[in-house]
Amino acid sequence: MQSFSVAVIGLGAMGLGIARSSLRAGLGTTGCDLREEALEALAADGGRSCRSPAETATGCDALAIVVVNAAQTESVLFGPDGAASALRKGAVVLGCATVPPAFARDIGQRLTKLGLLYLDAPISGGAVKAAAGELSVMASGSSEAFTAARPLLDAIAATVHELGTEPGQGSTMKMVNQCLAGVHIAAAMEALALGIRSGLNANRVFDVITHSAGNSWMFENRVPHVLNADYAPRSAIDIFVKDLGIVLDAGHGSDFPLPITAAAHQQFLAAAGMGLGREDDAAVVKVYQTLGGITLPGDDGE
Amino acid sequence: MQSFSVAVIGLGAMGLGIARSSLRAGLGTTGCDLREEALEALAADGGRSCRSPAETATGCDALAIVVVNAAQTESVLFGPDGAASALRKGAVVLGCATVPPAFARDIGQRLTKLGLLYLDAPISGGAVKAAAGELSVMASGSSEAFTAARPLLDAIAATVHELGTEPGQGSTMKMVNQCLAGVHIAAAMEALALGIRSGLNANRVFDVITHSAGNSWMFENRVPHVLNADYAPRSAIDIFVKDLGIVLDAGHGSDFPLPITAAAHQQFLAAAGMGLGREDDAAVVKVYQTLGGITLPGDDGE
């Protein structure tokens, strides 16, 4: 196991946590990111760093791609200095970004032709669980790919949902999860804003709803951001602009109507249009504030 | 305490549970319902039964109105043989139906003029918790009303959220809860249906999502109805046609846009339009089945 080596491309909150969990498990770990401070953070924990995907991937047993979207995943693998041609035969690639299921299927086919293994492996759990090595992974791929990825999966995940033998099934489940997560965030803000507009105290709404049938994981997690007037991005508005877009494209591609997802997507788009794309996704509440004229926690102090 | 007497009008799943919890707490309990079998069920547990609201209310200390909507609440109190004129001065009325906050305020004012106390007291928790005396009550009203209702509240509730001194505040919080509950049911069915359409196994979707950030109380509670192909109504489609209508009317009344709630309401309306109004609210999944062409659990056996 000591000879198992991992490459992580993309050292944001999730990727850095994955790289650190890999190091903590005793795996040789190399990271790659455009931002100097991310490379320094990894070096401080004993990781190596490289500047190009190709250099990073050279000689590794498992490559985790922890970037934002399909375009970046494509570029990391097949762009200039891409990783795909630098990987040794039989190495396994974990695609961790939230991407369209069809894209995951395509990547799997292209890597297979190069003699590489592919695990469609989107992740869930947030930065805290990434740092703790306790992510959930919604994974699909061949048994060979699962076997090759096992040391890395053991290092980074509390739960690996094995969803099938074909790339795309992991991304499909992640898409269903993001559909619900995005709708629940926007619905939480819509309902909270209505409560405030109707005269309720926002803290009381949180207390009561989190103990009632209206509760959701996202309501409980995101409403405190509003109560604390803290919109520093743990996950940004732009992420759900993208992810609900993936959901709606999938629905469009199979003539499947998704009216509630579409309504929620419009609210994230409105937030992005207001210039809030880089704020925490809880900032979708500001759309309701702007259109409905409510006072939010923190407004008095501004 | 032995001399405290309770009247319960409306002996559906919730009202019968309330009446039985009242009996179990040693309170003299009289019930009223149009259905003979409901009266017999109460009598079997030692409760008295009456045929008219006026007769039921005569001499009681606390009257719980556990009917479906505002129109029934109005009729019980102020219709022919209504309860309001039969109650002794100082008795307390608990309005437990989900009603518009403005209606709750109006009822409170009318009862006050008659020398009666009013607690705006919508309930949450479902039939099982009603039977166990463990409801959540979202209550507002004068301290005198809370004090007068205390023996009954102690008998029926695990939690009493005291939300203010004015009728309407309880119903406003219930409205916020129903907004989320309704959106979450429809979103659960939209996401589950998308997963099935995209090739996922419905049981796997349930397993993964209930352990992920996309989870909600309603997803966890209602999706099993679909997995078991069991649409016997615990709570019917028609309830959310009504309750999300109340939410949207409140938004309309204060120029407050609620696009996600509106989208969810349309899906419940579509289900009602398909003739499913009396089925369990999880049957909103059949709208997606009809429009999107998916196979649901139980379809093979039909």
Chai-1 contact restraints between the chains, C-beta under 6 A:
chainA,res_idxA,chainB,res_idxB,connection_type,confidence,min_distance_angstrom,max_distance_angstrom,comment,restraint_id
A,S124,B,S212,contact,1.0,0.0,6.0,A-B,restraint_1
A,S124,B,A213,contact,1.0,0.0,6.0,A-B,restraint_2
A,H161,B,V208,contact,1.0,0.0,6.0,A-B,restraint_3
A,T172,B,S198,contact,1.0,0.0,6.0,A-B,restraint_4
A,T172,B,L200,contact,1.0,0.0,6.0,A-B,restraint_5
A,M173,B,V208,contact,1.0,0.0,6.0,A-B,restraint_6
A,V176,B,A191,contact,1.0,0.0,6.0,A-B,restraint_7
A,V176,B,G195,contact,1.0,0.0,6.0,A-B,restraint_8
A,N177,B,S212,contact,1.0,0.0,6.0,A-B,restraint_9
A,N177,B,G214,contact,1.0,0.0,6.0,A-B,restraint_10
A,C179,B,A191,contact,1.0,0.0,6.0,A-B,restraint_11
A,L180,B,A191,contact,1.0,0.0,6.0,A-B,restraint_12
A,L180,B,G214,contact,1.0,0.0,6.0,A-B,restraint_13
A,A181,B,A213,contact,1.0,0.0,6.0,A-B,restraint_14
A,A181,B,G214,contact,1.0,0.0,6.0,A-B,restraint_15
A,V183,B,A187,contact,1.0,0.0,6.0,A-B,restraint_16
A,A186,B,I260,contact,1.0,0.0,6.0,A-B,restraint_17
A,A187,B,V183,contact,1.0,0.0,6.0,A-B,restraint_18
A,A187,B,I260,contact,1.0,0.0,6.0,A-B,restraint_19
A,E190,B,L258,contact,1.0,0.0,6.0,A-B,restraint_20
A,E190,B,I260,contact,1.0,0.0,6.0,A-B,restraint_21
A,A191,B,V176,contact,1.0,0.0,6.0,A-B,restraint_22
A,A191,B,C179,contact,1.0,0.0,6.0,A-B,restraint_23
A,A191,B,L180,contact,1.0,0.0,6.0,A-B,restraint_24
A,G195,B,V176,contact,1.0,0.0,6.0,A-B,restraint_25
A,R197,B,S254,contact,1.0,0.0,6.0,A-B,restraint_26
A,R197,B,F256,contact,1.0,0.0,6.0,A-B,restraint_27
A,S198,B,T172,contact,1.0,0.0,6.0,A-B,restraint_28
A,L200,B,T172,contact,1.0,0.0,6.0,A-B,restraint_29
A,V208,B,H161,contact,1.0,0.0,6.0,A-B,restraint_30
A,V208,B,M173,contact,1.0,0.0,6.0,A-B,restraint_31
A,S212,B,S124,contact,1.0,0.0,6.0,A-B,restraint_32
A,S212,B,N177,contact,1.0,0.0,6.0,A-B,restraint_33
A,A213,B,S124,contact,1.0,0.0,6.0,A-B,restraint_34
A,A213,B,A181,contact,1.0,0.0,6.0,A-B,restraint_35
A,A213,B,W217,contact,1.0,0.0,6.0,A-B,restraint_36
A,G214,B,N177,contact,1.0,0.0,6.0,A-B,restraint_37
A,G214,B,L180,contact,1.0,0.0,6.0,A-B,restraint_38
A,G214,B,A181,contact,1.0,0.0,6.0,A-B,restraint_39
A,N215,B,W217,contact,1.0,0.0,6.0,A-B,restraint_40
A,S216,B,S216,contact,1.0,0.0,6.0,A-B,restraint_41
A,W217,B,A213,contact,1.0,0.0,6.0,A-B,restraint_42
A,W217,B,N215,contact,1.0,0.0,6.0,A-B,restraint_43
A,S254,B,R197,contact,1.0,0.0,6.0,A-B,restraint_44
A,F256,B,R197,contact,1.0,0.0,6.0,A-B,restraint_45
A,F256,B,G292,contact,1.0,0.0,6.0,A-B,restraint_46
A,P257,B,L291,contact,1.0,0.0,6.0,A-B,restraint_47
A,L258,B,E190,contact,1.0,0.0,6.0,A-B,restraint_48
A,P259,B,A263,contact,1.0,0.0,6.0,A-B,restraint_49
A,I260,B,A186,contact,1.0,0.0,6.0,A-B,restraint_50
A,I260,B,A187,contact,1.0,0.0,6.0,A-B,restraint_51
A,I260,B,E190,contact,1.0,0.0,6.0,A-B,restraint_52
A,I260,B,A263,contact,1.0,0.0,6.0,A-B,restraint_53
A,I260,B,A264,contact,1.0,0.0,6.0,A-B,restraint_54
A,A263,B,P259,contact,1.0,0.0,6.0,A-B,restraint_55
A,A263,B,I260,contact,1.0,0.0,6.0,A-B,restraint_56
A,A263,B,A263,contact,1.0,0.0,6.0,A-B,restraint_57
A,A264,B,I260,contact,1.0,0.0,6.0,A-B,restraint_58
A,L291,B,P257,contact,1.0,0.0,6.0,A-B,restraint_59
A,G292,B,F256,contact,1.0,0.0,6.0,A-B,restraint_60
